[in-house]
Each structure stands twice: as C-alpha cells, then as structure tokens.
Amino acid sequence: MAELIKRLTLDNVDMSALLGFNDKNLAIIEERFSTDIFIRGENVVIKGVEDEVEIVEKILKEMVYVLNKNGSIKENDIKTIIDLTIQGKEIINGKDLESIVLYTKNDVVKAKSPGQLNYLEVAQKNDICFAIGPAGTGKTYLAVALAVSALKKSIVNKIVLARPAVEAGESLGYLPGDIRDKIDPYLRPLYDSLEDMLPSEKLKAYIEKGTIEIVPLAYMRGRTLNSAFVILDEAQNSTDTQMKMFLTRLGANSKAIVTGDITQIDLPLRTVSGLVKAQEILHGIQGVGFVYFDKTDVVRHKLVKDIIDAYEKYYEK
C-alpha cells in the first residue's frame, strides 16, 4: 500500500494538554498504529501507510475537538476516540470534519447550514467570492475564519479587512473624537470576530506588525495586495466606483471575499450600490463565485429569523 505524508496545522490548541505529560497521549496513538508522528509547535506531520495516516488525522482532529469542548482530555478519552474512529463511529462525523474552518481558543468555527457549507466550497474554489444575504447568516464570521485559517497555514502572509464608513442615521462629523475614534465603531464587528478566533496577545501582535489590518474602504485606494486574504464587509454600502477600486487591489496569490445584504443599503438616494452592480457585471467570470443566503441560513438568536420574516411580510403588503 502507498505511503502517505500528511501535514496539519492545529490552530489555537494547548499542545501540552493535547499531547500529555512527556507526550503520553501521543504514545497511546503510536502504540496502535505504525505511523510516524512529528510535531513542532502547531504543525503536525503524519507519515505512514495511507489508510492509517487518514485514521490518525481524524483521531488528532477529534482529540482537539474534545479538548476544546471539555478543557481537558484523558487517557480513556483517547482510547475511546481511537476505538470509535477505527469502527467508523467518529465523535464528529466526516461531514462535520469537512465543515470545520478553524479551531479557536474555545471551540471550532464550522458551517452550520447547507448554505454555509456551499459558501465554504465556493470561497475555496474561487479567488473572489461574493456572499449576499440577510443579517445573521454567518457571511462575515466565516469569511474571517477562512482568512485566519489561511494565515495560520501560511497560504497568505496578510489579512486585510475593510468596511465602508457610511452613516446610518448619524453623521460622522457629529461623533466625538478624532477620525480614528469616528471610524472605529464601523470596524468593531470585524474586531469582535477576530477576538473570538485568536488569543488577545496574538491578535494584538498581528495588528501591531501589520499582518492583520482593519481599515475603512477609502484607505484601500492605490494599494496592491499580494499574498493577502482581503475581505470587504457591508459591501452593499460601497459605490460602484469603490467596488471596482476594491476588486482591482488584488495582487498575486491573493483571495477576496465580499459580503453584504442588499436589503440594508444606507447609501444616499439614487446612488447605486456597488454590490448590486457587481452582480450584473461579474456573473460568469471564471474565478468569481456568488453565494446567496436566505433566512433559513440564519444562525444567530432564533428570533432573528422571525424578525427577518416579519419585515419581509410587512413590506410585501
């Protein structure tokens, strides 16, 4: 049987807790399989017979899942995971494993609906992905998770998150503070997502080094972004000119995700949304994918779906 080498990155994992004292947890796996397992930091290399390598990969991922869920993992947990995995009765099944985007400090980020799973597939297949749909469908959260995962795996060297600073009923000029103070509230949701996925010290270091940038859309003009994962959030509030400007920032080995809800446009009257226009202009271009969510994909509080439904019914009248 062919030999296989598999490389994994175990993000945001307490490796000492995962491996156990003197790597005793790793020894339990190596006693059952003939694979060689090499670990350096968060990077894991599994080498051996193809079937066994695939099983050991699942075991390690399930160990991380149990550790993050329970805060600890015991010898009996590992033996149970091994036995169940060999029998094809994994704690998290194959589809769940495929849906996991990122292991976070508290849990995992994964697709929670068929629409979200389709989103992951389209985003991974295309260099530019548009995600369009109502609030609460995970458009931005999953985009940030994909970006963090790509950074962790060294697929990209940089993450750039952008948002249009468009007033929704309140003028920027009347808000207190300097320009940074005025703009930060618009960018806060992006910080919130990152804080869920990265330890605070690591996030702070990434931002200080410029590895992660969170900027107003206007600050993107004139740049070329190579080896970067770029996200434009709330894109329904970008103009046609701004959308073209953003999309043409993409450099070599870069990916972009554009998210927005075309039912919540805050632009001045008679100003065409760049997101609405992009749907007409870019459909059919190879490497550009579109994903559309509806209220069935809402993963926030259960009332969010009912609220969206109530508004739809009201405006239909």
C-alpha positions, 0 to 999 in steps of 0.5 A, a space after each residue: 500500500 502507498 505511503 502517505 505524508 500528511 501535514 496539519 496545522 492545529 490552530 489555537 490548541 494547548 499542545 501540552 494538554 493535547 499531547 500529555 505529560 512527556 507526550 503520553 497521549 501521543 504514545 497511546 496513538 503510536 502504540 496502535 498504529 505504525 505511523 510516524 508522528 512529528 510535531 513542532 509547535 502547531 504543525 503536525 506531520 503524519 507519515 505512514 501507510 495511507 489508510 492509517 495516516 487518514 485514521 490518525 488525522 481524524 483521531 488528532 482532529 477529534 482529540 482537539 475537538 474534545 479538548 476544546 469542548 471539555 478543557 481537558 482530555 484523558 487517557 480513556 478519552 483517547 482510547 475511546 476516540 481511537 476505538 470509535 474512529 477505527 469502527 467508523 463511529 467518529 465523535 464528529 462525523 466526516 461531514 462535520 470534519 469537512 465543515 470545520 474552518 478553524 479551531 479557536 481558543 474555545 471551540 471550532 468555527 464550522 458551517 452550520 447550514 447547507 448554505 454555509 457549507 456551499 459558501 465554504 466550497 465556493 470561497 475555496 474554489 474561487 479567488 473572489 467570492 461574493 456572499 449576499 444575504 440577510 443579517 445573521 447568516 454567518 457571511 462575515 464570521 466565516 469569511 474571517 475564519 477562512 482568512 485566519 485559517 489561511 494565515 495560520 497555514 501560511 497560504 497568505 502572509 496578510 489579512 486585510 479587512 475593510 468596511 465602508 464608513 457610511 452613516 446610518 442615521 448619524 453623521 460622522 462629523 457629529 461623533 466625538 473624537 478624532 477620525 480614528 475614534 469616528 471610524 472605529 465603531 464601523 470596524 468593531 464587528 470585524 474586531 469582535 470576530 477576530 477576538 473570538 478566533 485568536 488569543 488577545 496577545 496574538 491578535 494584538 501582535 498581528 495588528 501591531 506588525 501589520 499582518 492583520 489590518 482593519 481599515 475603512 474602504 477609502 484607505 484601500 485606494 492605490 494599494 496592491 495586495 499580494 499574498 493577502 486574504 482581503 475581505 470587504 464587509 457591508 459591501 452593499 454600502 460601497 459605490 460602484 466606483 469603490 467596488 471596482 477600486 476594491 476588486 482591482 487591489 488584488 495582487 498575486 496569490 491573493 483571495 477576496 471575499 465580499 459580503 453584504 445584504 442588499 436589503 440594508 443599503 444606507 447609501 444616499 438616494 439614487 446612488 447605486 450600490 456597488 454590490 448590486 452592480 457587481 452582480 450584473 457585471 461579474 456573473 460568469 467570470 471564471 474565478 468569481 463565485 456568488 453565494 446567496 443566503 436566505 433566512 433559513 441560513 440564519 444562525 444567530 438568536 432564533 428570533 432573528 429569523 422571525 424578525 427577518 420574516 416579519 419585515 419581509 411580510 410587512 413590506 410585501 403588503 
